[in-house]
Each structure stands twice: as structure tokens, then as C-alpha cells.
Amino acid sequence: YEVPEKQKRLSSAELAYIKSDQESEDKTSIPWLTLLKYRQTWAFVVGKFLTDPIWWFYLFWIPGWLHDVRGLDIKSFGLPLVVIYTATTIGSIFGGWLSSFMISRGVAVYKSRRRAMLLFALLVIPIVFTQTRGITLWSAIALISLAAACHQAWSANIFTTVSDMFPRNAVASVTGIGGMAGAVGGMLVAILAGNILEFWEKQGSIQTGYLTLFIIAGTAYLIAWILFNLIAKNMEPVVLDNNES
């Protein structure tokens, strides 16, 4: 890593963006209740609440899917899971790079984030075809890998929207609020997923249970993207009152 001013590959536009919030060094924390007054906070909260649970679904239920639907035993889980989670690493890096690349080309920051997030929201949708009749194991793994990678790419961008919209002394608090919302969503989806799978298992069609969950996973990001942009149109920066900051 290098100091931004010494990084030869950093464009002047990127350097200006990095330094745009360095004028204020105020370290005063801002109460959560104060931050909840801003629609930008709620945009982030909604985005995390709807999409974080999908990641937990991948972590906890994909091994079950490999066993229940694909008939693999625990000794055979290794390679499919390695492929899926390796893809997430690539997605995380690419997601951050893509919006930064657009910014370096002169695209407005909010447009760069919005376009990148929309792309990744759309690329998750094919996971709904994981349960298509006749699809091979590795074709299904490819769809899940793409969706999991796009989750991380989405996350790289939605996290960055906080620093785009809020002054430095509010970033940690807003991120914490969103993280809490994502955790609550994760708990609710864990309960929902368990109930759905239990119901369909009793009906003798566990495949339908997983299909339902894959449909939820495939549509959550697009819904989150729409709501995020309705709540925080153009991602306008928050200007805190003097008595708040």
C-alpha cells in the first residue's frame, strides 16, 4: 500500500474523491437516534436487512442442499464449497474495482455505485434456475457461485455508500446500524428457511422448499436496489447540524 498522493496509478479524480472528506477531523460520535432521522440511513438499513440474510442462507443451507437435493455426503461437500467461496473472493474484489473504475472515468459517484449494484442485483437472478429439471450438479454450482460472488460485489458497494453519504464521524455508527439490521434479517430468514424446508419435506418435495428459497435469494437484491434508490435518490450527502456533529 502507498500514500494516495504517491500512488502513480491513482487518477486526479480518484485522489480528489479520497480527500473530499478530510477537512473535518471531528471525532465526536453521533447518537443512533439522530442518524435514524435521515433517509440515507434507512436506505442502507433496508439494503442490509434484505440482502445480508441471503449470505447467511448460502453459508448455512447450501451444504444441506448438496445433501438433500444432490445426494452428496459430507465427504463430497469439499470441492463444491471451495468453488463457491472462492468465487465470493473474486466477486468482492471485482465489485469494489468496478465502481472505482467508473468513477475514474468521470462517472458521478452515486451513478457508479447505483450502476454497479444494479448489475450485481441482476446477475444474482439466475440462481432461481438452480432447481431446473435436468440441470447438472456443476451447472447448479456455477449459478450458486455467481450469485454468491455477486453478493460480495454488492456488499463492497453498499458498504461504500455509507462513506459516500455521511461525514466521517457518522460512518461507523451508520454501518453498525445497518449491520444490526442485516443480523436481524439473518435470524428471521433462518427461521423462515427452516420452516419452509420442514413443510416441504413433510410433503415429500424438499426440492420445492429449496426452489422457494432460491427464488427469494434471486429477487432480494433487485428489490433492495429499488427500495434503496427510492429512499435515497441520488445518494445525496448528509449535512449534519452543528449541534449534531
Stockholm file with secondary structure:
# STOCKHOLM 1.0

chainA/1-245         YEVPEKQKRLSSAELAYIKSDQESEDKTSIPWLTLLKYRQTWAFVVGKFLTDPIWWFYLFWIPGWLHDVRGLDIKSFGLPLVVIYTATTIGSIFGGWLSSFMISRGVAVYKSRRRAMLLFALLVIPIVFTQTRGITLWSAIALISLAAACHQAWSANIFTTVSDMFPRNAVASVTGIGGMAGAVGGMLVAILAGNILEFWEKQGSIQTGYLTLFIIAGTAYLIAWILFNLIAKNMEPVVLDNNES
#=GR chainA/1-245 SS CCCGGGCTTCCHHHHHHHTTTCSCCCCCCCCHHHHTTSHHHHHHHHHHHHHHHHHHHHHHHHHHHHHHTTCCCGGGSHHHHHHHHHHHHHHHHHHHHHHHHHHHTTCCHHHHHHHHHHHHHHHHGGGGGGGCTTCCHHHHHHHHHHHHHHHHHHHHHHHHHHHHHSCHHHHHHHHHHHHHHHHHHHHHHHHHHHHHHHHHHHTTCHHHHHHHHHHHHHHHHHHHHHHHHHHSGGGCCCCCCTTTC
#=GC SS_cons         CCCGGGCTTCCHHHHHHHTTTCSCCCCCCCCHHHHTTSHHHHHHHHHHHHHHHHHHHHHHHHHHHHHHTTCCCGGGSHHHHHHHHHHHHHHHHHHHHHHHHHHHTTCCHHHHHHHHHHHHHHHHGGGGGGGCTTCCHHHHHHHHHHHHHHHHHHHHHHHHHHHHHSCHHHHHHHHHHHHHHHHHHHHHHHHHHHHHHHHHHHTTCHHHHHHHHHHHHHHHHHHHHHHHHHHSGGGCCCCCCTTTC
//
